[in-house]
Amino acid sequence: MSYDLKKDKSGKFTFNLKAGNGQVILTGQSYASKQGAQDGIASVRTHGVDDANFELKTSVAGEPFFVLKAKNGQIIGKSEMYSSTGARDNGVASVKNNSSSTTVNDLTGA
């Protein structure tokens, strides 16, 4: 379990939370600064352990997914689209189990 801190082609910063098997389980919002993305990771650590912070959703195509929100209602990150609600629920459980990771792989080159 770890966080990958990245910089996209447009110069914005984001992160992925990965499970122990290397699969991405949560993708953070885009941030203008590296510090903003690091603060986002800290927010996942704080909010990712509480069921109340997860909003279970379904896409217009009928695919289950979830978002993780801070106490103020702001979205911190989003999951991938899942094939079933059970798989989505396993994704939530994985974020809860892995969000406390202190390993951050800085892939920004900055």
C-alpha positions in Angstrom: 0.0 0.0 0.0 1.3 3.4 -1.0 0.5 6.7 -2.6 1.9 7.7 -5.9 2.2 11.5 -6.2 2.2 12.6 -9.9 2.3 15.6 -12.2 0.1 15.5 -15.3 0.8 17.0 -18.7 -1.0 20.2 -17.9 1.2 20.8 -14.8 -1.4 19.8 -12.2 -0.6 17.5 -9.4 -2.6 14.4 -8.3 -2.2 11.1 -6.5 -3.3 7.5 -6.5 -3.7 5.3 -3.5 -2.6 1.8 -4.3 -3.5 -1.4 -2.5 -0.8 -3.9 -1.5 -1.2 -5.7 -4.9 -0.4 -2.4 -6.7 -3.9 -1.8 -7.9 -5.1 1.8 -7.9 -8.1 2.1 -5.5 -8.5 5.8 -5.3 -7.5 8.7 -7.5 -7.2 12.2 -6.0 -8.5 15.4 -7.4 -6.2 17.7 -9.5 -4.3 20.3 -7.5 -2.5 23.4 -8.7 0.5 22.8 -6.4 2.4 19.8 -5.1 1.6 20.9 -1.6 -2.1 20.8 -2.4 -1.8 17.1 -3.5 0.2 16.3 -0.4 -2.5 17.9 1.7 -5.0 15.7 -0.3 -3.1 12.6 0.7 -3.2 13.8 4.3 -6.9 14.2 4.0 -7.4 10.7 2.7 -5.5 9.4 5.7 -7.8 11.4 8.0 -11.1 10.7 6.2 -10.5 7.3 4.6 -11.2 5.3 7.7 -14.8 6.4 8.3 -17.8 4.9 6.3 -19.6 8.2 6.7 -17.1 9.9 4.3 -17.8 7.5 1.4 -20.6 8.3 -1.1 -21.7 5.2 -3.0 -22.8 6.1 -6.6 -23.7 4.7 -9.9 -22.6 6.1 -13.2 -25.1 6.9 -16.0 -23.9 3.7 -17.6 -24.9 1.8 -14.5 -21.4 1.2 -13.2 -21.0 1.4 -9.4 -18.2 3.7 -8.0 -17.6 5.8 -4.9 -16.2 9.1 -3.9 -14.4 10.0 -0.7 -15.4 13.3 0.8 -14.0 15.4 3.6 -16.2 16.5 6.5 -16.9 19.8 4.7 -18.3 17.8 1.8 -15.5 18.5 -0.6 -14.5 15.5 -2.8 -11.0 14.2 -2.0 -10.9 11.3 -4.5 -12.8 8.9 -6.7 -12.7 5.2 -7.4 -12.6 3.4 -10.7 -15.9 2.1 -12.2 -16.7 -1.3 -10.9 -18.6 -4.3 -12.4 -20.8 -4.8 -9.4 -21.8 -3.2 -6.1 -20.0 -6.0 -4.3 -16.7 -5.1 -6.1 -17.3 -1.4 -5.2 -17.9 -2.3 -1.6 -14.6 -4.2 -1.6 -13.0 -1.1 -3.0 -14.3 1.0 -0.1 -13.0 -1.6 2.3 -9.6 -1.5 0.6 -9.4 2.3 0.9 -10.3 2.0 4.6 -7.5 -0.6 5.1 -4.9 1.2 3.0 -5.5 4.9 3.6 -3.2 5.1 6.6 -0.2 4.3 4.5 2.7 6.7 5.1 4.6 5.6 1.9 4.5 8.3 -0.7 6.3 7.7 -4.0 7.1 11.1 -5.5 6.9 10.7 -9.2 6.7 14.4 -10.0 10.3 14.9 -10.8 10.0 18.1 -8.8 
